[in-house]
Amino acid sequence: MKIYLLTRTGKINHDEYMSKVIIARNPAEARSLANIKTGDEGKIWEDIEKVLCLEIDLTMPSIVLASFKPG
């Protein structure tokens, strides 16, 4: 299994997911799993024009996801 970070590329409104971290066998499975639970954005997670899917490199220390709300 691998870890994937899925991140939306377009405008994000209220009650929508911005990104997801998914454990799956491959990118296609990660995208499919991401579509199981969605917000108002709907089942867009398999759309390569709206969502980036990056495999997390487990051999290097890194920050997988950081969430910052500007004030």
Secondary structure, 3 states (H helix, E strand, C coil): CEEEEEEECCCCCCCCCCEEEEEECCHHHHHHHHCCCCCCCCCCCCCCCCEEEEECCCCCCCCCCCCCCCC
